[in-house]
Amino acid sequence: MPNFTVLLEGAWLVRDVKTADDAIGVAISEAGKRLNQKKMDYVEVEVGDWDCPECGEPLNGVFLVAGTALVGLLFEIKIFNAESEQHAGRIAKSMIGRALGSIPLKVVEETRID
């Protein structure tokens, strides 16, 4: 059975922050803490950048309003012995979702590892 690297995006809400950098730090720290509690320190966490659908310019993965931020995080995990790309995505979403709780997740990419 093949192995895959799966990339998930998640929306992390951070309250009582003054800057986007503070929000990023808090979001990554909180996500890492939850993953480490479940012994999932092998999951890589970083802030994502997305392209504007209108102009194509890169957008920062943080939206900050009135001291509350929505931070777009990317979670990368290796899944071994999955039946297909879709199966690897479901496994990754289930594993990371259980560790993070109510954080919404979406599979962005599944890449086969040879």
Backbone as a chain_set.jsonl record, in Angstrom:
{"seq": "MPNFTVLLEGAWLVRDVKTADDAIGVAISEAGKRLNQKKMDYVEVEVGDWDCPECGEPLNGVFLVAGTALVGLLFEIKIFNAESEQHAGRIAKSMIGRALGSIPLKVVEETRID", "coords": {"N": [[0.839, -1.183, 0.0], [0.469, 2.264, -0.717], [2.231, 5.242, 0.469], [1.56, 8.55, 1.754], [1.837, 12.148, 1.732], [-0.064, 14.453, 3.404], [-1.769, 17.495, 3.217], [-3.491, 19.732, 5.185], [-5.836, 22.392, 5.671], [-6.739, 24.686, 8.203], [-8.996, 26.646, 10.197], [-8.253, 28.895, 12.623], [-9.298, 30.463, 15.529], [-8.416, 33.34, 17.29], [-8.424, 35.223, 20.189], [-8.309, 38.51, 21.714], [-5.87, 39.829, 20.773], [-3.321, 42.038, 19.536], [-1.807, 42.387, 17.236], [-1.165, 40.993, 13.952], [1.05, 39.304, 13.939], [1.174, 38.536, 16.639], [-1.202, 37.064, 16.768], [-0.616, 34.95, 15.017], [1.49, 33.701, 16.405], [0.159, 32.871, 18.765], [-1.819, 31.156, 17.707], [-0.301, 29.094, 16.435], [1.089, 28.144, 18.657], [-1.03, 27.243, 20.344], [-2.191, 25.268, 18.697], [-0.019, 23.506, 18.406], [0.27, 22.722, 21.087], [-2.122, 21.29, 21.549], [-1.814, 19.209, 19.686], [0.536, 18.008, 20.653], [-0.352, 17.048, 23.112], [-1.737, 14.834, 22.335], [0.282, 13.218, 21.521], [1.224, 13.788, 18.933], [3.452, 15.026, 17.73], [4.723, 14.893, 15.336], [3.35, 16.164, 13.357], [3.478, 18.828, 11.148], [3.12, 22.32, 11.547], [2.103, 25.378, 10.194], [1.652, 28.815, 9.136], [-0.608, 29.643, 6.593], [-0.535, 30.943, 3.219], [-2.605, 32.499, 0.888], [-3.937, 32.96, -2.42], [-5.463, 35.862, -3.739], [-8.723, 35.647, -4.998], [-9.644, 37.424, -6.914], [-7.562, 39.243, -7.849], [-5.242, 37.756, -7.788], [-3.056, 38.256, -6.18], [-0.819, 37.479, -3.46], [-2.141, 36.665, -0.248], [-1.958, 37.292, 3.218], [-2.259, 34.827, 5.785], [-3.89, 35.696, 7.88], [-6.607, 37.309, 9.408], [-7.539, 40.142, 10.985], [-9.63, 41.698, 13.252], [-10.924, 44.022, 15.481], [-9.42, 43.066, 17.705], [-9.697, 40.346, 17.5], [-8.735, 37.453, 15.777], [-8.699, 35.551, 12.782], [-6.916, 32.861, 11.899], [-5.321, 31.256, 9.321], [-4.211, 28.077, 9.261], [-1.828, 25.609, 8.225], [-1.559, 22.141, 8.149], [0.644, 19.492, 8.028], [1.057, 16.081, 7.392], [2.342, 12.757, 7.405], [1.009, 9.891, 5.972], [0.837, 6.472, 6.21], [0.548, 3.468, 4.312], [-2.02, 3.773, 3.038], [-5.055, 3.272, 1.188], [-5.713, 4.851, -1.014], [-5.408, 8.21, -2.443], [-7.591, 9.717, -1.509], [-8.364, 8.184, 0.675], [-6.111, 8.497, 2.324], [-6.357, 11.249, 2.838], [-8.75, 11.284, 4.321], [-7.988, 9.793, 6.561], [-5.957, 11.457, 7.633], [-7.422, 13.805, 8.185], [-9.194, 12.837, 10.092], [-7.439, 11.997, 12.184], [-6.017, 14.394, 12.877], [-8.164, 16.071, 13.319], [-9.385, 14.889, 15.581], [-7.487, 15.506, 17.515], [-7.485, 18.31, 17.529], [-10.06, 19.132, 18.058], [-12.84, 21.203, 17.746], [-11.972, 22.619, 15.507], [-12.317, 23.709, 12.222], [-11.463, 21.764, 9.387], [-9.904, 21.169, 6.196], [-9.038, 19.14, 3.47], [-6.295, 19.865, 1.523], [-4.287, 18.962, -0.169], [-3.036, 15.857, -1.378], [-0.211, 13.928, -1.594], [1.571, 11.425, -3.176], [4.101, 9.395, -1.765], [7.09, 7.993, -2.747]], "CA": [[0.0, 0.0, 0.0], [1.3, 3.471, -0.836], [2.326, 6.245, 1.533], [1.195, 9.872, 1.27], [1.923, 13.36, 2.544], [-1.358, 15.127, 3.309], [-1.782, 18.881, 3.682], [-4.815, 20.192, 5.586], [-5.928, 23.773, 6.144], [-7.663, 24.848, 9.315], [-9.29, 28.018, 10.608], [-8.017, 29.0, 14.067], [-9.772, 31.729, 16.07], [-7.586, 33.84, 18.398], [-9.042, 36.42, 20.781], [-7.505, 39.446, 22.526], [-4.532, 40.07, 20.237], [-3.185, 43.38, 18.983], [-1.188, 42.379, 15.912], [-1.241, 39.74, 13.205], [2.143, 38.449, 14.402], [0.745, 37.95, 17.912], [-2.221, 36.065, 16.463], [0.08, 33.8, 14.446], [2.203, 33.03, 17.49], [-0.802, 32.213, 19.65], [-2.467, 30.059, 16.976], [0.652, 27.99, 16.272], [1.358, 27.607, 19.985], [-2.198, 26.486, 20.805], [-2.319, 24.069, 17.861], [1.063, 22.612, 18.805], [-0.023, 22.188, 22.412], [-3.167, 20.256, 21.405], [-1.247, 18.062, 18.984], [1.5, 17.35, 21.541], [-1.1, 16.321, 24.137], [-2.132, 13.559, 21.724], [1.519, 12.601, 21.041], [1.272, 13.983, 17.487], [4.461, 16.045, 17.476], [5.218, 14.703, 13.971], [2.555, 17.0, 12.457], [4.067, 20.152, 10.956], [2.114, 23.38, 11.574], [2.591, 26.682, 9.747], [0.615, 29.731, 8.655], [-0.751, 29.554, 5.148], [-0.744, 32.106, 2.358], [-3.533, 32.178, -0.181], [-4.014, 33.947, -3.485], [-6.732, 36.568, -3.885], [-9.428, 35.113, -6.16], [-9.883, 38.497, -7.885], [-6.366, 39.821, -8.462], [-4.155, 36.795, -7.809], [-1.985, 38.656, -5.261], [-0.777, 36.658, -2.247], [-2.759, 37.214, 0.954], [-1.501, 36.745, 4.48], [-3.229, 33.903, 6.353], [-4.47, 36.242, 9.112], [-7.595, 38.389, 9.282], [-7.625, 40.685, 12.339], [-10.637, 42.743, 13.443], [-11.338, 44.284, 16.866], [-8.709, 42.235, 18.668], [-9.965, 38.932, 17.25], [-8.115, 37.075, 14.509], [-8.886, 34.244, 12.17], [-5.608, 32.494, 11.364], [-5.338, 30.065, 8.473], [-3.061, 27.22, 9.521], [-1.624, 24.428, 7.402], [-1.083, 20.978, 8.899], [1.195, 18.485, 7.126], [1.25, 14.807, 8.071], [2.607, 11.609, 6.533], [0.105, 8.773, 6.2], [1.441, 5.264, 5.656], [-0.301, 2.332, 3.952], [-3.392, 4.154, 2.696], [-5.536, 2.62, -0.032], [-5.762, 5.826, -2.108], [-5.226, 9.591, -1.992], [-8.77, 10.109, -0.734], [-8.294, 7.472, 1.947], [-5.081, 9.177, 3.115], [-6.943, 12.509, 3.286], [-9.729, 11.005, 5.383], [-7.227, 9.391, 7.756], [-5.299, 12.652, 8.18], [-8.455, 14.698, 8.732], [-9.699, 12.205, 11.306], [-6.417, 12.032, 13.235], [-5.758, 15.769, 13.309], [-9.433, 16.582, 13.835], [-9.575, 14.403, 16.946], [-6.562, 16.219, 18.402], [-7.767, 19.746, 17.579], [-11.415, 19.406, 18.521], [-13.837, 21.827, 16.868], [-11.337, 23.425, 14.466], [-12.684, 23.211, 10.897], [-10.337, 21.32, 8.565], [-10.176, 20.818, 4.804], [-7.895, 18.554, 2.778], [-5.829, 20.724, 0.421], [-3.436, 18.223, -1.111], [-2.48, 14.557, -1.021], [0.894, 13.624, -2.497], [2.108, 10.081, -2.961], [5.527, 9.302, -1.454], [7.659, 6.725, -3.271]], "C": [[0.882, 1.245, 0.0], [1.248, 4.372, 0.397], [2.071, 7.622, 0.931], [1.6, 10.953, 2.26], [0.623, 14.111, 2.311], [-1.239, 16.513, 3.925], [-3.225, 19.281, 3.952], [-4.753, 21.671, 5.923], [-6.991, 23.828, 7.225], [-7.819, 26.316, 9.667], [-9.214, 28.107, 12.126], [-8.422, 30.396, 14.535], [-8.935, 32.112, 17.292], [-8.204, 35.137, 18.896], [-8.011, 37.237, 21.559], [-6.054, 39.553, 22.059], [-4.506, 41.45, 19.588], [-2.625, 43.391, 17.572], [-1.365, 41.011, 15.252], [-0.142, 38.777, 13.652], [1.819, 37.788, 15.737], [-0.258, 36.831, 17.67], [-1.592, 34.793, 15.903], [0.787, 33.004, 15.541], [1.273, 32.263, 18.407], [-1.428, 31.004, 18.961], [-1.534, 28.859, 16.839], [0.948, 27.339, 17.62], [0.2, 26.744, 20.485], [-2.374, 25.197, 20.006], [-1.249, 23.048, 18.245], [0.812, 21.958, 20.149], [-1.061, 21.066, 22.323], [-2.627, 19.005, 20.712], [-0.274, 17.293, 19.878], [0.815, 16.582, 22.659], [-1.529, 14.951, 23.639], [-0.935, 12.815, 21.138], [1.637, 12.668, 19.522], [2.269, 15.087, 17.133], [5.095, 15.908, 16.091], [4.412, 15.492, 12.942], [3.208, 18.373, 12.368], [2.947, 21.182, 10.848], [2.761, 24.676, 11.109], [1.407, 27.529, 9.292], [0.582, 29.672, 7.144], [-0.853, 30.911, 4.49], [-1.659, 31.662, 1.227], [-3.515, 33.284, -1.218], [-5.413, 34.55, -3.532], [-7.452, 36.022, -5.129], [-9.669, 36.159, -7.257], [-8.612, 38.926, -8.621], [-5.181, 38.864, -8.527], [-2.99, 37.135, -6.9], [-1.991, 37.751, -4.03], [-1.376, 37.396, -1.051], [-2.183, 36.523, 2.173], [-2.609, 35.874, 5.065], [-3.866, 34.381, 7.639], [-5.439, 37.355, 8.77], [-7.889, 38.875, 10.69], [-8.618, 41.826, 12.38], [-10.972, 42.821, 14.927], [-10.705, 43.326, 17.869], [-8.953, 40.742, 18.519], [-9.444, 38.582, 15.864], [-8.57, 35.687, 14.076], [-7.575, 33.926, 11.457], [-5.761, 31.207, 10.555], [-4.069, 29.265, 8.68], [-3.026, 26.065, 8.539], [-1.017, 23.332, 8.267], [-0.61, 19.932, 7.89], [1.51, 17.223, 7.917], [1.539, 13.73, 7.025], [1.674, 10.474, 6.954], [0.676, 7.556, 5.483], [0.378, 4.2, 5.399], [-1.771, 2.705, 3.757], [-3.773, 3.499, 1.376], [-5.505, 3.542, -1.251], [-5.483, 7.211, -1.544], [-6.382, 10.026, -1.1], [-8.775, 9.439, 0.637], [-7.267, 8.123, 2.873], [-5.616, 10.5, 3.66], [-7.934, 12.312, 4.417], [-9.032, 10.603, 6.682], [-6.607, 10.613, 8.428], [-6.307, 13.577, 8.849], [-9.016, 14.135, 10.039], [-8.702, 12.315, 12.456], [-6.212, 13.443, 13.782], [-7.027, 16.382, 13.902], [-9.705, 16.143, 15.261], [-8.694, 15.177, 17.931], [-6.954, 17.678, 18.587], [-9.166, 20.084, 18.057], [-12.276, 20.048, 17.457], [-13.248, 22.72, 15.772], [-11.738, 22.874, 13.093], [-11.445, 22.914, 10.048], [-10.811, 20.967, 7.162], [-8.903, 20.245, 4.202], [-7.549, 19.434, 1.59], [-5.098, 19.9, -0.619], [-3.029, 16.884, -0.52], [-1.407, 14.235, -2.057], [1.467, 12.261, -2.157], [3.618, 10.157, -2.747], [6.021, 7.965, -1.986], [8.779, 6.239, -2.41]], "O": [[1.927, 1.268, 0.65], [0.352, 4.272, 1.236], [2.33, 7.846, -0.252], [1.695, 10.712, 3.464], [0.245, 14.377, 1.17], [-0.682, 16.682, 5.009], [-4.08, 19.186, 3.071], [-3.73, 22.156, 6.409], [-7.999, 23.122, 7.175], [-6.911, 27.123, 9.468], [-10.002, 27.481, 12.834], [-7.944, 31.396, 14.0], [-8.764, 31.313, 18.212], [-8.475, 36.045, 18.11], [-6.984, 36.719, 21.999], [-5.126, 39.388, 22.85], [-5.535, 41.964, 19.149], [-2.924, 44.294, 16.791], [-1.672, 40.016, 15.909], [-0.371, 37.57, 13.735], [2.146, 36.621, 15.949], [-0.176, 35.772, 18.293], [-1.988, 33.686, 16.27], [0.689, 31.778, 15.589], [1.567, 31.13, 18.786], [-1.552, 29.941, 19.569], [-1.941, 27.727, 17.1], [1.047, 26.115, 17.71], [0.418, 25.644, 20.991], [-2.674, 24.15, 20.579], [-1.543, 21.862, 18.392], [1.105, 20.777, 20.335], [-0.899, 20.016, 22.945], [-2.945, 17.882, 21.104], [-0.26, 16.062, 19.863], [1.34, 15.566, 23.116], [-1.67, 14.015, 24.426], [-1.109, 11.886, 20.349], [2.098, 11.717, 18.891], [1.966, 15.974, 16.335], [5.927, 16.735, 15.716], [4.762, 15.488, 11.762], [3.464, 19.009, 13.39], [1.953, 20.963, 10.155], [3.842, 25.036, 11.575], [0.305, 27.02, 9.089], [1.626, 29.652, 6.491], [-1.212, 31.902, 5.126], [-1.497, 30.573, 0.678], [-3.123, 34.414, -0.926], [-6.413, 33.849, -3.385], [-6.851, 35.944, -6.201], [-9.876, 35.797, -8.415], [-8.58, 38.969, -9.851], [-4.215, 39.127, -9.243], [-2.02, 36.379, -6.845], [-3.054, 37.304, -3.599], [-1.15, 38.592, -0.866], [-1.947, 35.315, 2.163], [-3.787, 36.163, 4.857], [-4.342, 33.562, 8.425], [-5.144, 38.23, 7.956], [-8.424, 38.125, 11.507], [-8.484, 42.805, 11.645], [-11.268, 41.805, 15.556], [-11.377, 42.834, 18.776], [-8.465, 39.953, 19.327], [-9.674, 39.31, 14.899], [-8.79, 34.791, 14.89], [-7.174, 34.63, 10.53], [-6.268, 30.202, 11.052], [-2.979, 29.712, 8.323], [-4.067, 25.598, 8.076], [-0.075, 23.572, 9.023], [-1.365, 19.531, 7.004], [2.144, 17.277, 8.971], [1.039, 13.791, 5.902], [1.566, 10.144, 8.135], [0.963, 7.609, 4.287], [-0.57, 4.053, 6.171], [-2.661, 2.02, 4.262], [-2.911, 3.207, 0.547], [-5.298, 3.088, -2.376], [-5.339, 7.383, -0.334], [-6.167, 10.635, -0.052], [-9.146, 10.054, 1.636], [-7.52, 8.283, 4.067], [-5.36, 10.841, 4.815], [-7.954, 13.091, 5.37], [-9.435, 11.021, 7.767], [-6.716, 10.784, 9.642], [-6.068, 14.073, 9.95], [-9.28, 14.884, 10.979], [-9.074, 12.681, 13.571], [-6.232, 13.66, 14.994], [-6.961, 17.129, 14.878], [-10.198, 16.929, 16.069], [-9.115, 15.465, 19.051], [-6.781, 18.233, 19.672], [-9.426, 21.228, 18.428], [-12.43, 19.492, 16.369], [-13.98, 23.505, 15.17], [-11.523, 21.693, 12.823], [-10.505, 23.707, 9.998], [-11.944, 20.531, 6.957], [-7.817, 20.791, 4.396], [-8.402, 19.719, 0.749], [-5.271, 20.114, -1.819], [-2.718, 16.778, 0.666], [-1.669, 14.266, -3.26], [1.805, 11.978, -1.008], [4.322, 10.884, -3.448], [5.431, 6.923, -1.702], [9.37, 5.197, -2.696]]}, "num_chains": 1, "name": "protein.A"}
